Amino acid sequence: MKIDQTQPAQTQPAQTQPDPSLRHSDNSVPLDAIIIGAGFSGMYQLYCLRERLGMRARVLEAGHGVGGTWFWNRYPGARCDSESHSYMYYFSKDLIDEWEWSERYPQQPEILRYLNHVADRFHLRDDIQLDTRVQSARFDAHQQLWVVTTQQGAVFTARFLITAVGCLSSANIPNMPGLDSFGGNWFHTGQWPHEGVDFSGQRVGVIGTGSTGIQAIPVIAEQAAHLTVFQRTANYSIPARNAPLTPEFKQYAKQNSDEIRYTMNSNTNAHPFRIADRRAAQTEEADRQSIYEAAWKKGGLQFRATFDDLLLDEAANATAANFIREKILATVADPVKAEILSTIDHPFAAKRPPIDSFYFETYNRTNVDLIDLRATPIERITERGVQTSAGEVELDILVFATGFDAMTGSLLKIQIEGKNGRTLQEEWRAGPRTYLGLQTPGFPNLFTITGPGSPSVLCNLPPAIEQHVNWITDCIDHLRRENLNLIEANEDAANDWVEEVNAAANATLLAKVKHSWYLGANVPGKPQVFMPYAGGFARYIDICNRVTANHYEGFTRSR
Ligand code: NAP
């Protein structure tokens, strides 16, 4: 039995409630822009178009509140893996100065409060329509307008269509036989009930040990009578060492915001720290161990930045991987569990590395079991629980921490039809093909914020979002000043960019992992193409700036 999934399924029939989109508008007058999604990216895009360019823009948001990812992902333990002082907007000094984060890594409710504060502070709600899911968008070549239809049947037109739908917002719920027969309740972490889930006294199962599962498992274990973790692929994880922020740090972050912003925009991952300029492969064993030990004590994604060859050289990577394996073995008391958790089949950080709060320690609790799905796969879900090849595990609650149809999932759920009547689904049948992750040939005036082909998920996302939104805003401003109506990526430019994206991935160990969501391998039937641009954020910014300076090279602009 599945209960109260607050996010309406895309396939649901049109709702019969009054159409909220009618609240706002005279829909007959075309808008300058429609933005889909009111998360970090959609809200900043609205701010830029309205405040910088004085345009009429409207955000259409499926949720009942703003916040995007942070509106939906309310699972226990949900918090950000980027440090709070970097996981925020940097476009407004006043905003930086007035907002106070409480912890090194902010929890979901605090991030959601922040995004609501931004919506209020900049009066963004005036132009955001909640409870409005976009169903389709069609480019009308004659009028040179996008015609956007909502699930409730309202129709809008706009010169520009900007998707701000998030990279990780389309839930991946595995098609497991028997799920309908399950007598307990089941949930996906990305569609968590707003009223929460009471685990007390319950027998709980969690499927998935990615970043989400690793955050949720320790918290659920504390509440549940019993927890069974179903692990398919063992994962590395670095302790987050989360802690309240000191007054000194808060002051430092505000006083040095320009420098922090500069650091984020001039490095590989848009985090507020640099990758050390040294090679693991060329460092003495004893020195290397003490560098890893210090990074382990400090905690966080900085562990990945200890050496600059970790993602380039398998031997170098193995030194980090072995260090973490030793830590797992030293932490987990039960040798069988320790073996299952530390037998990891991919290089460290070649899949997105999680950080945690007492994840491996959780397996020392007497109420936590671990099942190795590689040895004993799930056969089906039964009325009473999960049937693996080794037997049935009885459960009251089953949690799917099974990730997302990443980067393309949310875009392809919308029927987007370009100028030649071809849909994005058709264009991307063999995998996403974009120019800079910003545009797809055949879809004039459609921009995809943090779309596939941009650094996006390989980055701390807020700086990546600000860079994309600034680029799009400058581009629209340029068109307006030049009295141009249309911009569209050229075929050649997109083909070259796809090659560039592949080459950048192939130069790293990221492309070597064949079962990662970066490649779409977690969703059956999805074309396996490395989606994010792995050439580094700073390099990507340079490329985008060069394109602008070279009169929007690779794009066709027209009246
Ligand atoms: P994920 O990384 O895709 O992990 C999904 C987990 O579910 C994996 O362990 C996967 O196993 C398992 N799984 C999927 N399908 C399965 C099946 N049919 N049977 C058994 N196991 C299955 O998803 P996620 O943990 O939600 O994280 C996704 C991304 O979201 C992260 O990589 C990160 O970028 C972002 N995220 C960020 C934060 C943050 O910053 N706060 C927190 C959470 C997530 P396999 O590995 O074998 O496929």
Residues whose N, C-alpha, C, O or C-beta is under 5 A from the ligand:
A	BS01	NAP	R79 C80 D81 S82 L168 P174 I207 G208 T209 G210 S211 T212 G213 R232 T233 R352 A401 T402 G403 F404 H515 W517
